[in-house]
Each structure stands twice: as C-alpha cells, then as structure tokens.
Amino acid sequence: MAFIHAGGTIIEKELKDDILRIDTGCLVAFTKEIDYSIERAGNLKSMFFGGEGLFLATLKGTGTVFLQSLPFSRMADRILAHAPSAGGSKKGE
C-alpha cells in the first residue's frame, strides 16, 4: 500500500526510450523501468537566476511517469503571498 500526495494538475506521461528533465518538485511517481537521477541545473548563473532551482530530475527509459503542476512548496508560497499580513493595523487606527 502506498499513499501519494500531489497538487495541481496530475499529468501521466508515457516515456518510450525518452529522456525527460523536470523540476524535482514536480515529480510524483514513476514505474520501476524508469532510470532516475538528479543533475545540476546548468551553470551557476542559470542555477541562481533562472528561476528553476538548483537541480533537475532526469528520467530515462520506457515506462510511466506521474507529474504534478503545483508542488506543495509552490502552493504554500502562493498562499502566503495572498494572506493578510500578520500584525497589521486594525481598522480605524
């Protein structure tokens, strides 16, 4: 038995001897036939200013991969960005 947590849209992708490089936070699950590795996301400039993070997941082979469009960390960032600020002034003050 396994429990899987994912957010946003769940995408089922069939790889047929393909290579897929994705943000590590977007990976939900993959079948055992898929080879999985983590690689640096380019040079230092692109790692820090590219907006994609420091590492990418590289998936190779033939099998099924499940991806999520909204990893929990991004969802939390969006919620915090739209939340009322803590300790703000009360109306009429």
PyMOL Python script that loads the backbone (N, CA, C, O; Angstrom):
from pymol import cmd

cmd.read_pdbstr("""\
ATOM      1  N   MET A   1       0.836  -1.156   0.000  1.00  0.00           N
ATOM      2  CA  MET A   1       0.000   0.000   0.000  1.00  0.00           C
ATOM      3  C   MET A   1       0.895   1.237   0.000  1.00  0.00           C
ATOM      4  O   MET A   1       1.937   1.270   0.654  1.00  0.00           O
ATOM      5  N   ALA A   2       0.469   2.239  -0.740  1.00  0.00           N
ATOM      6  CA  ALA A   2       1.216   3.487  -0.794  1.00  0.00           C
ATOM      7  C   ALA A   2       0.247   4.656  -0.773  1.00  0.00           C
ATOM      8  O   ALA A   2      -0.850   4.577  -1.326  1.00  0.00           O
ATOM      9  N   PHE A   3       0.659   5.743  -0.131  1.00  0.00           N
ATOM     10  CA  PHE A   3      -0.117   6.975  -0.130  1.00  0.00           C
ATOM     11  C   PHE A   3       0.691   8.011  -0.895  1.00  0.00           C
ATOM     12  O   PHE A   3       1.886   8.182  -0.657  1.00  0.00           O
ATOM     13  N   ILE A   4       0.034   8.695  -1.809  1.00  0.00           N
ATOM     14  CA  ILE A   4       0.715   9.692  -2.634  1.00  0.00           C
ATOM     15  C   ILE A   4       0.015  11.025  -2.459  1.00  0.00           C
ATOM     16  O   ILE A   4      -1.212  11.108  -2.500  1.00  0.00           O
ATOM     17  N   HIS A   5       0.808  12.063  -2.263  1.00  0.00           N
ATOM     18  CA  HIS A   5       0.273  13.418  -2.137  1.00  0.00           C
ATOM     19  C   HIS A   5       0.775  14.225  -3.328  1.00  0.00           C
ATOM     20  O   HIS A   5       1.976  14.261  -3.595  1.00  0.00           O
ATOM     21  N   ALA A   6      -0.137  14.869  -4.039  1.00  0.00           N
ATOM     22  CA  ALA A   6       0.246  15.694  -5.181  1.00  0.00           C
ATOM     23  C   ALA A   6      -0.712  16.875  -5.267  1.00  0.00           C
ATOM     24  O   ALA A   6      -1.827  16.815  -4.748  1.00  0.00           O
ATOM     25  N   GLY A   7      -0.279  17.938  -5.916  1.00  0.00           N
ATOM     26  CA  GLY A   7      -1.109  19.131  -6.026  1.00  0.00           C
ATOM     27  C   GLY A   7      -1.204  19.647  -7.445  1.00  0.00           C
ATOM     28  O   GLY A   7      -0.356  19.358  -8.290  1.00  0.00           O
ATOM     29  N   GLY A   8      -2.255  20.418  -7.693  1.00  0.00           N
ATOM     30  CA  GLY A   8      -2.463  20.968  -9.025  1.00  0.00           C
ATOM     31  C   GLY A   8      -2.991  19.907  -9.966  1.00  0.00           C
ATOM     32  O   GLY A   8      -3.772  19.042  -9.569  1.00  0.00           O
ATOM     33  N   THR A   9      -2.570  19.976 -11.196  1.00  0.00           N
ATOM     34  CA  THR A   9      -2.964  19.004 -12.201  1.00  0.00           C
ATOM     35  C   THR A   9      -1.980  17.841 -12.192  1.00  0.00           C
ATOM     36  O   THR A   9      -0.768  18.054 -12.163  1.00  0.00           O
ATOM     37  N   ILE A  10      -2.492  16.616 -12.216  1.00  0.00           N
ATOM     38  CA  ILE A  10      -1.642  15.429 -12.279  1.00  0.00           C
ATOM     39  C   ILE A  10      -1.538  15.009 -13.739  1.00  0.00           C
ATOM     40  O   ILE A  10      -2.551  14.828 -14.413  1.00  0.00           O
ATOM     41  N   ILE A  11      -0.325  14.858 -14.216  1.00  0.00           N
ATOM     42  CA  ILE A  11      -0.068  14.528 -15.611  1.00  0.00           C
ATOM     43  C   ILE A  11       0.574  13.151 -15.678  1.00  0.00           C
ATOM     44  O   ILE A  11       1.591  12.900 -15.032  1.00  0.00           O
ATOM     45  N   GLU A  12      -0.019  12.266 -16.458  1.00  0.00           N
ATOM     46  CA  GLU A  12       0.544  10.935 -16.681  1.00  0.00           C
ATOM     47  C   GLU A  12       1.271  10.970 -18.019  1.00  0.00           C
ATOM     48  O   GLU A  12       0.665  11.231 -19.059  1.00  0.00           O
ATOM     49  N   LYS A  13       2.559  10.709 -17.986  1.00  0.00           N
ATOM     50  CA  LYS A  13       3.383  10.787 -19.198  1.00  0.00           C
ATOM     51  C   LYS A  13       3.988   9.419 -19.477  1.00  0.00           C
ATOM     52  O   LYS A  13       4.610   8.819 -18.600  1.00  0.00           O
ATOM     53  N   GLU A  14       3.807   8.932 -20.686  1.00  0.00           N
ATOM     54  CA  GLU A  14       4.396   7.659 -21.108  1.00  0.00           C
ATOM     55  C   GLU A  14       5.722   7.936 -21.810  1.00  0.00           C
ATOM     56  O   GLU A  14       5.759   8.641 -22.818  1.00  0.00           O
ATOM     57  N   LEU A  15       6.804   7.383 -21.280  1.00  0.00           N
ATOM     58  CA  LEU A  15       8.107   7.510 -21.933  1.00  0.00           C
ATOM     59  C   LEU A  15       8.365   6.250 -22.736  1.00  0.00           C
ATOM     60  O   LEU A  15       8.116   5.139 -22.269  1.00  0.00           O
ATOM     61  N   LYS A  16       8.863   6.431 -23.937  1.00  0.00           N
ATOM     62  CA  LYS A  16       9.226   5.312 -24.812  1.00  0.00           C
ATOM     63  C   LYS A  16      10.659   5.526 -25.257  1.00  0.00           C
ATOM     64  O   LYS A  16      10.922   6.090 -26.320  1.00  0.00           O
ATOM     65  N   ASP A  17      11.581   5.066 -24.426  1.00  0.00           N
ATOM     66  CA  ASP A  17      13.010   5.272 -24.663  1.00  0.00           C
ATOM     67  C   ASP A  17      13.327   6.762 -24.780  1.00  0.00           C
ATOM     68  O   ASP A  17      14.114   7.171 -25.633  1.00  0.00           O
ATOM     69  N   ASP A  18      12.711   7.565 -23.919  1.00  0.00           N
ATOM     70  CA  ASP A  18      12.870   9.013 -23.924  1.00  0.00           C
ATOM     71  C   ASP A  18      13.678   9.468 -22.721  1.00  0.00           C
ATOM     72  O   ASP A  18      13.939   8.702 -21.794  1.00  0.00           O
ATOM     73  N   ILE A  19      14.068  10.744 -22.762  1.00  0.00           N
ATOM     74  CA  ILE A  19      14.703  11.407 -21.629  1.00  0.00           C
ATOM     75  C   ILE A  19      13.829  12.594 -21.272  1.00  0.00           C
ATOM     76  O   ILE A  19      13.456  13.380 -22.143  1.00  0.00           O
ATOM     77  N   LEU A  20      13.501  12.725 -19.993  1.00  0.00           N
ATOM     78  CA  LEU A  20      12.673  13.815 -19.504  1.00  0.00           C
ATOM     79  C   LEU A  20      13.406  14.490 -18.358  1.00  0.00           C
ATOM     80  O   LEU A  20      13.784  13.833 -17.388  1.00  0.00           O
ATOM     81  N   ARG A  21      13.613  15.816 -18.462  1.00  0.00           N
ATOM     82  CA  ARG A  21      14.247  16.592 -17.389  1.00  0.00           C
ATOM     83  C   ARG A  21      13.214  17.535 -16.821  1.00  0.00           C
ATOM     84  O   ARG A  21      12.640  18.349 -17.544  1.00  0.00           O
ATOM     85  N   ILE A  22      12.972  17.427 -15.510  1.00  0.00           N
ATOM     86  CA  ILE A  22      11.930  18.222 -14.867  1.00  0.00           C
ATOM     87  C   ILE A  22      12.421  18.758 -13.523  1.00  0.00           C
ATOM     88  O   ILE A  22      13.401  18.268 -12.961  1.00  0.00           O
ATOM     89  N   ASP A  23      11.723  19.764 -13.027  1.00  0.00           N
ATOM     90  CA  ASP A  23      11.966  20.277 -11.672  1.00  0.00           C
ATOM     91  C   ASP A  23      11.717  19.131 -10.698  1.00  0.00           C
ATOM     92  O   ASP A  23      10.722  18.418 -10.828  1.00  0.00           O
ATOM     93  N   THR A  24      12.594  18.947  -9.739  1.00  0.00           N
ATOM     94  CA  THR A  24      12.469  17.825  -8.799  1.00  0.00           C
ATOM     95  C   THR A  24      11.159  17.869  -8.019  1.00  0.00           C
ATOM     96  O   THR A  24      10.633  16.819  -7.648  1.00  0.00           O
ATOM     97  N   GLY A  25      10.628  19.047  -7.764  1.00  0.00           N
ATOM     98  CA  GLY A  25       9.391  19.168  -7.012  1.00  0.00           C
ATOM     99  C   GLY A  25       8.154  18.744  -7.784  1.00  0.00           C
ATOM    100  O   GLY A  25       7.100  18.526  -7.187  1.00  0.00           O
ATOM    101  N   CYS A  26       8.265  18.623  -9.104  1.00  0.00           N
ATOM    102  CA  CYS A  26       7.111  18.250  -9.925  1.00  0.00           C
ATOM    103  C   CYS A  26       6.957  16.741 -10.080  1.00  0.00           C
ATOM    104  O   CYS A  26       5.935  16.280 -10.588  1.00  0.00           O
ATOM    105  N   LEU A  27       7.931  15.979  -9.661  1.00  0.00           N
ATOM    106  CA  LEU A  27       7.882  14.529  -9.804  1.00  0.00           C
ATOM    107  C   LEU A  27       7.038  13.917  -8.694  1.00  0.00           C
ATOM    108  O   LEU A  27       7.262  14.189  -7.514  1.00  0.00           O
ATOM    109  N   VAL A  28       6.062  13.085  -9.076  1.00  0.00           N
ATOM    110  CA  VAL A  28       5.201  12.410  -8.101  1.00  0.00           C
ATOM    111  C   VAL A  28       5.579  10.944  -8.001  1.00  0.00           C
ATOM    112  O   VAL A  28       5.832  10.449  -6.902  1.00  0.00           O
ATOM    113  N   ALA A  29       5.623  10.238  -9.126  1.00  0.00           N
ATOM    114  CA  ALA A  29       5.896   8.799  -9.114  1.00  0.00           C
ATOM    115  C   ALA A  29       6.332   8.352 -10.507  1.00  0.00           C
ATOM    116  O   ALA A  29       6.109   9.052 -11.495  1.00  0.00           O
ATOM    117  N   PHE A  30       6.954   7.180 -10.568  1.00  0.00           N
ATOM    118  CA  PHE A  30       7.323   6.583 -11.848  1.00  0.00           C
ATOM    119  C   PHE A  30       7.432   5.079 -11.680  1.00  0.00           C
ATOM    120  O   PHE A  30       7.635   4.582 -10.572  1.00  0.00           O
ATOM    121  N   THR A  31       7.295   4.354 -12.790  1.00  0.00           N
ATOM    122  CA  THR A  31       7.374   2.901 -12.741  1.00  0.00           C
ATOM    123  C   THR A  31       8.820   2.455 -12.621  1.00  0.00           C
ATOM    124  O   THR A  31       9.744   3.213 -12.916  1.00  0.00           O
ATOM    125  N   LYS A  32       9.006   1.209 -12.183  1.00  0.00           N
ATOM    126  CA  LYS A  32      10.348   0.706 -11.872  1.00  0.00           C
ATOM    127  C   LYS A  32      11.262   0.597 -13.093  1.00  0.00           C
ATOM    128  O   LYS A  32      12.476   0.470 -12.940  1.00  0.00           O
ATOM    129  N   GLU A  33      10.704   0.646 -14.289  1.00  0.00           N
ATOM    130  CA  GLU A  33      11.528   0.559 -15.506  1.00  0.00           C
ATOM    131  C   GLU A  33      12.260   1.862 -15.821  1.00  0.00           C
ATOM    132  O   GLU A  33      13.162   1.872 -16.658  1.00  0.00           O
ATOM    133  N   ILE A  34      11.893   2.937 -15.176  1.00  0.00           N
ATOM    134  CA  ILE A  34      12.469   4.254 -15.430  1.00  0.00           C
ATOM    135  C   ILE A  34      13.747   4.429 -14.613  1.00  0.00           C
ATOM    136  O   ILE A  34      13.767   4.148 -13.414  1.00  0.00           O
ATOM    137  N   ASP A  35      14.820   4.897 -15.268  1.00  0.00           N
ATOM    138  CA  ASP A  35      16.057   5.256 -14.572  1.00  0.00           C
ATOM    139  C   ASP A  35      15.943   6.704 -14.115  1.00  0.00           C
ATOM    140  O   ASP A  35      15.535   7.575 -14.883  1.00  0.00           O
ATOM    141  N   TYR A  36      16.307   6.957 -12.861  1.00  0.00           N
ATOM    142  CA  TYR A  36      16.110   8.260 -12.232  1.00  0.00           C
ATOM    143  C   TYR A  36      17.435   8.783 -11.704  1.00  0.00           C
ATOM    144  O   TYR A  36      18.191   8.053 -11.063  1.00  0.00           O
ATOM    145  N   SER A  37      17.710  10.051 -11.977  1.00  0.00           N
ATOM    146  CA  SER A  37      18.899  10.678 -11.400  1.00  0.00           C
ATOM    147  C   SER A  37      18.628  12.164 -11.191  1.00  0.00           C
ATOM    148  O   SER A  37      17.707  12.737 -11.775  1.00  0.00           O
ATOM    149  N   ILE A  38      19.448  12.768 -10.348  1.00  0.00           N
ATOM    150  CA  ILE A  38      19.368  14.208 -10.083  1.00  0.00           C
ATOM    151  C   ILE A  38      20.618  14.843 -10.675  1.00  0.00           C
ATOM    152  O   ILE A  38      21.731  14.364 -10.460  1.00  0.00           O
ATOM    153  N   GLU A  39      20.422  15.935 -11.429  1.00  0.00           N
ATOM    154  CA  GLU A  39      21.550  16.626 -12.065  1.00  0.00           C
ATOM    155  C   GLU A  39      21.484  18.114 -11.756  1.00  0.00           C
ATOM    156  O   GLU A  39      20.413  18.672 -11.516  1.00  0.00           O
ATOM    157  N   ARG A  40      22.643  18.736 -11.768  1.00  0.00           N
ATOM    158  CA  ARG A  40      22.718  20.181 -11.580  1.00  0.00           C
ATOM    159  C   ARG A  40      22.014  20.869 -12.745  1.00  0.00           C
ATOM    160  O   ARG A  40      22.085  20.398 -13.880  1.00  0.00           O
ATOM    161  N   ALA A  41      21.337  21.976 -12.468  1.00  0.00           N
ATOM    162  CA  ALA A  41      20.528  22.658 -13.483  1.00  0.00           C
ATOM    163  C   ALA A  41      21.329  23.704 -14.260  1.00  0.00           C
ATOM    164  O   ALA A  41      20.894  24.850 -14.369  1.00  0.00           O
ATOM    165  N   GLY A  42      22.465  23.338 -14.787  1.00  0.00           N
ATOM    166  CA  GLY A  42      23.255  24.272 -15.596  1.00  0.00           C
ATOM    167  C   GLY A  42      24.389  24.897 -14.811  1.00  0.00           C
ATOM    168  O   GLY A  42      24.857  24.348 -13.814  1.00  0.00           O
ATOM    169  N   ASN A  43      24.830  26.080 -15.292  1.00  0.00           N
ATOM    170  CA  ASN A  43      25.933  26.767 -14.622  1.00  0.00           C
ATOM    171  C   ASN A  43      25.406  27.594 -13.443  1.00  0.00           C
ATOM    172  O   ASN A  43      24.197  27.652 -13.216  1.00  0.00           O
ATOM    173  N   LEU A  44      26.298  28.222 -12.708  1.00  0.00           N
ATOM    174  CA  LEU A  44      25.901  28.980 -11.519  1.00  0.00           C
ATOM    175  C   LEU A  44      24.917  30.096 -11.836  1.00  0.00           C
ATOM    176  O   LEU A  44      23.968  30.318 -11.084  1.00  0.00           O
ATOM    177  N   LYS A  45      25.134  30.798 -12.937  1.00  0.00           N
ATOM    178  CA  LYS A  45      24.258  31.904 -13.299  1.00  0.00           C
ATOM    179  C   LYS A  45      22.829  31.406 -13.537  1.00  0.00           C
ATOM    180  O   LYS A  45      21.881  31.985 -13.006  1.00  0.00           O
ATOM    181  N   SER A  46      22.666  30.357 -14.314  1.00  0.00           N
ATOM    182  CA  SER A  46      21.316  29.854 -14.594  1.00  0.00           C
ATOM    183  C   SER A  46      20.699  29.190 -13.366  1.00  0.00           C
ATOM    184  O   SER A  46      19.479  29.202 -13.205  1.00  0.00           O
ATOM    185  N   MET A  47      21.535  28.606 -12.496  1.00  0.00           N
ATOM    186  CA  MET A  47      21.011  27.972 -11.289  1.00  0.00           C
ATOM    187  C   MET A  47      20.373  28.999 -10.351  1.00  0.00           C
ATOM    188  O   MET A  47      19.324  28.739  -9.762  1.00  0.00           O
ATOM    189  N   PHE A  48      21.012  30.169 -10.216  1.00  0.00           N
ATOM    190  CA  PHE A  48      20.520  31.148  -9.257  1.00  0.00           C
ATOM    191  C   PHE A  48      19.556  32.167  -9.853  1.00  0.00           C
ATOM    192  O   PHE A  48      18.710  32.707  -9.140  1.00  0.00           O
ATOM    193  N   PHE A  49      19.674  32.437 -11.156  1.00  0.00           N
ATOM    194  CA  PHE A  49      18.829  33.466 -11.753  1.00  0.00           C
ATOM    195  C   PHE A  49      17.819  32.906 -12.748  1.00  0.00           C
ATOM    196  O   PHE A  49      17.012  33.661 -13.291  1.00  0.00           O
ATOM    197  N   GLY A  50      17.847  31.616 -12.993  1.00  0.00           N
ATOM    198  CA  GLY A  50      16.939  31.010 -13.972  1.00  0.00           C
ATOM    199  C   GLY A  50      15.548  30.739 -13.438  1.00  0.00           C
ATOM    200  O   GLY A  50      14.623  30.532 -14.223  1.00  0.00           O
ATOM    201  N   GLY A  51      15.371  30.732 -12.116  1.00  0.00           N
ATOM    202  CA  GLY A  51      14.060  30.540 -11.531  1.00  0.00           C
ATOM    203  C   GLY A  51      13.605  29.095 -11.446  1.00  0.00           C
ATOM    204  O   GLY A  51      12.483  28.839 -11.010  1.00  0.00           O
ATOM    205  N   GLU A  52      14.420  28.156 -11.840  1.00  0.00           N
ATOM    206  CA  GLU A  52      14.022  26.746 -11.838  1.00  0.00           C
ATOM    207  C   GLU A  52      14.587  25.965 -10.667  1.00  0.00           C
ATOM    208  O   GLU A  52      14.232  24.800 -10.490  1.00  0.00           O
ATOM    209  N   GLY A  53      15.436  26.550  -9.878  1.00  0.00           N
ATOM    210  CA  GLY A  53      16.031  25.828  -8.763  1.00  0.00           C
ATOM    211  C   GLY A  53      17.428  25.348  -9.104  1.00  0.00           C
ATOM    212  O   GLY A  53      17.963  25.655 -10.169  1.00  0.00           O
ATOM    213  N   LEU A  54      18.015  24.586  -8.182  1.00  0.00           N
ATOM    214  CA  LEU A  54      19.399  24.164  -8.331  1.00  0.00           C
ATOM    215  C   LEU A  54      19.563  22.832  -9.052  1.00  0.00           C
ATOM    216  O   LEU A  54      20.605  22.578  -9.657  1.00  0.00           O
ATOM    217  N   PHE A  55      18.541  21.982  -8.991  1.00  0.00           N
ATOM    218  CA  PHE A  55      18.673  20.635  -9.543  1.00  0.00           C
ATOM    219  C   PHE A  55      17.460  20.251 -10.378  1.00  0.00           C
ATOM    220  O   PHE A  55      16.358  20.759 -10.171  1.00  0.00           O
ATOM    221  N   LEU A  56      17.681  19.357 -11.314  1.00  0.00           N
ATOM    222  CA  LEU A  56      16.619  18.793 -12.144  1.00  0.00           C
ATOM    223  C   LEU A  56      16.625  17.279 -11.993  1.00  0.00           C
ATOM    224  O   LEU A  56      17.678  16.664 -11.825  1.00  0.00           O
ATOM    225  N   ALA A  57      15.452  16.693 -12.054  1.00  0.00           N
ATOM    226  CA  ALA A  57      15.337  15.235 -12.090  1.00  0.00           C
ATOM    227  C   ALA A  57      15.419  14.810 -13.552  1.00  0.00           C
ATOM    228  O   ALA A  57      14.745  15.385 -14.407  1.00  0.00           O
ATOM    229  N   THR A  58      16.238  13.812 -13.837  1.00  0.00           N
ATOM    230  CA  THR A  58      16.352  13.266 -15.192  1.00  0.00           C
ATOM    231  C   THR A  58      15.797  11.849 -15.172  1.00  0.00           C
ATOM    232  O   THR A  58      16.273  10.994 -14.425  1.00  0.00           O
ATOM    233  N   LEU A  59      14.792  11.613 -15.995  1.00  0.00           N
ATOM    234  CA  LEU A  59      14.138  10.314 -16.096  1.00  0.00           C
ATOM    235  C   LEU A  59      14.394   9.759 -17.488  1.00  0.00           C
ATOM    236  O   LEU A  59      14.171  10.446 -18.485  1.00  0.00           O
ATOM    237  N   LYS A  60      14.866   8.509 -17.560  1.00  0.00           N
ATOM    238  CA  LYS A  60      15.204   7.886 -18.846  1.00  0.00           C
ATOM    239  C   LYS A  60      14.559   6.521 -18.930  1.00  0.00           C
ATOM    240  O   LYS A  60      14.390   5.836 -17.921  1.00  0.00           O
ATOM    241  N   GLY A  61      14.194   6.127 -20.157  1.00  0.00           N
ATOM    242  CA  GLY A  61      13.719   4.772 -20.369  1.00  0.00           C
ATOM    243  C   GLY A  61      12.313   4.696 -20.907  1.00  0.00           C
ATOM    244  O   GLY A  61      11.802   5.636 -21.516  1.00  0.00           O
ATOM    245  N   THR A  62      11.692   3.540 -20.665  1.00  0.00           N
ATOM    246  CA  THR A  62      10.341   3.270 -21.115  1.00  0.00           C
ATOM    247  C   THR A  62       9.492   2.927 -19.899  1.00  0.00           C
ATOM    248  O   THR A  62       9.814   2.012 -19.141  1.00  0.00           O
ATOM    249  N   GLY A  63       8.413   3.665 -19.724  1.00  0.00           N
ATOM    250  CA  GLY A  63       7.525   3.447 -18.587  1.00  0.00           C
ATOM    251  C   GLY A  63       6.640   4.649 -18.381  1.00  0.00           C
ATOM    252  O   GLY A  63       6.534   5.513 -19.251  1.00  0.00           O
ATOM    253  N   THR A  64       5.998   4.703 -17.221  1.00  0.00           N
ATOM    254  CA  THR A  64       5.046   5.764 -16.903  1.00  0.00           C
ATOM    255  C   THR A  64       5.604   6.675 -15.818  1.00  0.00           C
ATOM    256  O   THR A  64       6.189   6.219 -14.836  1.00  0.00           O
ATOM    257  N   VAL A  65       5.407   7.966 -16.020  1.00  0.00           N
ATOM    258  CA  VAL A  65       5.836   8.987 -15.058  1.00  0.00           C
ATOM    259  C   VAL A  65       4.612   9.828 -14.707  1.00  0.00           C
ATOM    260  O   VAL A  65       3.838  10.203 -15.587  1.00  0.00           O
ATOM    261  N   PHE A  66       4.440  10.121 -13.419  1.00  0.00           N
ATOM    262  CA  PHE A  66       3.356  10.993 -12.968  1.00  0.00           C
ATOM    263  C   PHE A  66       3.963  12.288 -12.457  1.00  0.00           C
ATOM    264  O   PHE A  66       4.866  12.269 -11.621  1.00  0.00           O
ATOM    265  N   LEU A  67       3.463  13.425 -12.963  1.00  0.00           N
ATOM    266  CA  LEU A  67       3.967  14.746 -12.612  1.00  0.00           C
ATOM    267  C   LEU A  67       2.849  15.566 -11.986  1.00  0.00           C
ATOM    268  O   LEU A  67       1.670  15.310 -12.233  1.00  0.00           O
ATOM    269  N   GLN A  68       3.221  16.551 -11.176  1.00  0.00           N
ATOM    270  CA  GLN A  68       2.247  17.484 -10.610  1.00  0.00           C
ATOM    271  C   GLN A  68       2.587  18.894 -11.072  1.00  0.00           C
ATOM    272  O   GLN A  68       3.758  19.246 -11.219  1.00  0.00           O
ATOM    273  N   SER A  69       1.559  19.690 -11.297  1.00  0.00           N
ATOM    274  CA  SER A  69       1.794  21.055 -11.770  1.00  0.00           C
ATOM    275  C   SER A  69       2.018  22.045 -10.640  1.00  0.00           C
ATOM    276  O   SER A  69       2.543  23.135 -10.869  1.00  0.00           O
ATOM    277  N   LEU A  70       1.622  21.678  -9.408  1.00  0.00           N
ATOM    278  CA  LEU A  70       1.754  22.607  -8.290  1.00  0.00           C
ATOM    279  C   LEU A  70       2.290  21.891  -7.055  1.00  0.00           C
ATOM    280  O   LEU A  70       1.515  21.452  -6.205  1.00  0.00           O
ATOM    281  N   PRO A  71       3.627  21.772  -6.952  1.00  0.00           N
ATOM    282  CA  PRO A  71       4.212  21.145  -5.764  1.00  0.00           C
ATOM    283  C   PRO A  71       3.808  21.892  -4.499  1.00  0.00           C
ATOM    284  O   PRO A  71       3.504  23.084  -4.548  1.00  0.00           O
ATOM    285  N   PHE A  72       3.804  21.193  -3.366  1.00  0.00           N
ATOM    286  CA  PHE A  72       3.368  21.775  -2.101  1.00  0.00           C
ATOM    287  C   PHE A  72       4.115  23.063  -1.770  1.00  0.00           C
ATOM    288  O   PHE A  72       3.504  24.012  -1.278  1.00  0.00           O
ATOM    289  N   SER A  73       5.417  23.118  -2.026  1.00  0.00           N
ATOM    290  CA  SER A  73       6.192  24.323  -1.681  1.00  0.00           C
ATOM    291  C   SER A  73       5.705  25.536  -2.470  1.00  0.00           C
ATOM    292  O   SER A  73       5.638  26.636  -1.922  1.00  0.00           O
ATOM    293  N   ARG A  74       5.367  25.357  -3.739  1.00  0.00           N
ATOM    294  CA  ARG A  74       4.855  26.479  -4.539  1.00  0.00           C
ATOM    295  C   ARG A  74       3.457  26.876  -4.080  1.00  0.00           C
ATOM    296  O   ARG A  74       3.122  28.060  -4.050  1.00  0.00           O
ATOM    297  N   MET A  75       2.636  25.877  -3.720  1.00  0.00           N
ATOM    298  CA  MET A  75       1.296  26.175  -3.232  1.00  0.00           C
ATOM    299  C   MET A  75       1.384  26.987  -1.936  1.00  0.00           C
ATOM    300  O   MET A  75       0.648  27.960  -1.767  1.00  0.00           O
ATOM    301  N   ALA A  76       2.276  26.597  -1.025  1.00  0.00           N
ATOM    302  CA  ALA A  76       2.456  27.323   0.226  1.00  0.00           C
ATOM    303  C   ALA A  76       2.928  28.751  -0.043  1.00  0.00           C
ATOM    304  O   ALA A  76       2.462  29.686   0.609  1.00  0.00           O
ATOM    305  N   ASP A  77       3.844  28.932  -0.994  1.00  0.00           N
ATOM    306  CA  ASP A  77       4.313  30.273  -1.352  1.00  0.00           C
ATOM    307  C   ASP A  77       3.161  31.139  -1.850  1.00  0.00           C
ATOM    308  O   ASP A  77       3.066  32.312  -1.489  1.00  0.00           O
ATOM    309  N   ARG A  78       2.285  30.567  -2.681  1.00  0.00           N
ATOM    310  CA  ARG A  78       1.150  31.323  -3.209  1.00  0.00           C
ATOM    311  C   ARG A  78       0.162  31.693  -2.113  1.00  0.00           C
ATOM    312  O   ARG A  78      -0.379  32.798  -2.105  1.00  0.00           O
ATOM    313  N   ILE A  79      -0.074  30.771  -1.190  1.00  0.00           N
ATOM    314  CA  ILE A  79      -0.990  31.063  -0.090  1.00  0.00           C
ATOM    315  C   ILE A  79      -0.422  32.193   0.771  1.00  0.00           C
ATOM    316  O   ILE A  79      -1.143  33.126   1.126  1.00  0.00           O
ATOM    317  N   LEU A  80       0.856  32.112   1.104  1.00  0.00           N
ATOM    318  CA  LEU A  80       1.478  33.156   1.925  1.00  0.00           C
ATOM    319  C   LEU A  80       1.493  34.504   1.221  1.00  0.00           C
ATOM    320  O   LEU A  80       1.331  35.542   1.864  1.00  0.00           O
ATOM    321  N   ALA A  81       1.687  34.499  -0.095  1.00  0.00           N
ATOM    322  CA  ALA A  81       1.729  35.746  -0.851  1.00  0.00           C
ATOM    323  C   ALA A  81       0.385  36.466  -0.834  1.00  0.00           C
ATOM    324  O   ALA A  81       0.335  37.690  -0.956  1.00  0.00           O
ATOM    325  N   HIS A  82      -0.707  35.713  -0.683  1.00  0.00           N
ATOM    326  CA  HIS A  82      -2.046  36.316  -0.707  1.00  0.00           C
ATOM    327  C   HIS A  82      -2.705  36.405   0.668  1.00  0.00           C
ATOM    328  O   HIS A  82      -3.851  36.840   0.779  1.00  0.00           O
ATOM    329  N   ALA A  83      -1.993  36.001   1.706  1.00  0.00           N
ATOM    330  CA  ALA A  83      -2.538  36.050   3.057  1.00  0.00           C
ATOM    331  C   ALA A  83      -2.400  37.464   3.615  1.00  0.00           C
ATOM    332  O   ALA A  83      -1.446  38.174   3.299  1.00  0.00           O
ATOM    333  N   PRO A  84      -3.361  37.866   4.448  1.00  0.00           N
ATOM    334  CA  PRO A  84      -3.214  39.177   5.094  1.00  0.00           C
ATOM    335  C   PRO A  84      -1.960  39.190   5.954  1.00  0.00           C
ATOM    336  O   PRO A  84      -1.610  38.177   6.559  1.00  0.00           O
ATOM    337  N   SER A  85      -1.292  40.319   6.011  1.00  0.00           N
ATOM    338  CA  SER A  85      -0.052  40.385   6.786  1.00  0.00           C
ATOM    339  C   SER A  85      -0.343  40.280   8.272  1.00  0.00           C
ATOM    340  O   SER A  85      -1.336  40.822   8.758  1.00  0.00           O
ATOM    341  N   ALA A  86       0.515  39.590   8.982  1.00  0.00           N
ATOM    342  CA  ALA A  86       0.357  39.413  10.419  1.00  0.00           C
ATOM    343  C   ALA A  86       0.757  40.698  11.133  1.00  0.00           C
ATOM    344  O   ALA A  86       1.713  41.367  10.742  1.00  0.00           O
ATOM    345  N   GLY A  87       0.020  41.031  12.175  1.00  0.00           N
ATOM    346  CA  GLY A  87       0.366  42.218  12.967  1.00  0.00           C
ATOM    347  C   GLY A  87       0.030  43.525  12.284  1.00  0.00           C
ATOM    348  O   GLY A  87       0.549  44.575  12.662  1.00  0.00           O
ATOM    349  N   GLY A  88      -0.833  43.476  11.279  1.00  0.00           N
ATOM    350  CA  GLY A  88      -1.225  44.710  10.592  1.00  0.00           C
ATOM    351  C   GLY A  88      -2.074  45.589  11.480  1.00  0.00           C
ATOM    352  O   GLY A  88      -2.532  45.156  12.537  1.00  0.00           O
ATOM    353  N   SER A  89      -2.286  46.820  11.058  1.00  0.00           N
ATOM    354  CA  SER A  89      -3.086  47.751  11.865  1.00  0.00           C
ATOM    355  C   SER A  89      -4.562  47.414  11.745  1.00  0.00           C
ATOM    356  O   SER A  89      -5.012  46.897  10.722  1.00  0.00           O
ATOM    357  N   LYS A  90      -5.312  47.714  12.803  1.00  0.00           N
ATOM    358  CA  LYS A  90      -6.750  47.483  12.827  1.00  0.00           C
ATOM    359  C   LYS A  90      -7.445  48.657  12.159  1.00  0.00           C
ATOM    360  O   LYS A  90      -6.900  49.758  12.086  1.00  0.00           O
ATOM    361  N   LYS A  91      -8.669  48.405  11.669  1.00  0.00           N
ATOM    362  CA  LYS A  91      -9.443  49.482  11.044  1.00  0.00           C
ATOM    363  C   LYS A  91      -9.689  50.596  12.054  1.00  0.00           C
ATOM    364  O   LYS A  91      -9.963  50.347  13.228  1.00  0.00           O
ATOM    365  N   GLY A  92      -9.584  51.813  11.575  1.00  0.00           N
ATOM    366  CA  GLY A  92      -9.858  52.966  12.415  1.00  0.00           C
ATOM    367  C   GLY A  92      -8.665  53.437  13.225  1.00  0.00           C
ATOM    368  O   GLY A  92      -8.784  54.434  13.937  1.00  0.00           O
ATOM    369  N   GLU A  93      -7.532  52.780  13.153  1.00  0.00           N
ATOM    370  CA  GLU A  93      -6.354  53.225  13.905  1.00  0.00           C
ATOM    371  C   GLU A  93      -5.434  54.023  13.024  1.00  0.00           C
ATOM    372  O   GLU A  93      -4.387  54.483  13.480  1.00  0.00           O
TER     373      GLU A  93
END
""", "prot")
cmd.dss("prot")
cmd.show_as("cartoon", "prot")
cmd.util.cbc("prot")
cmd.orient("prot")
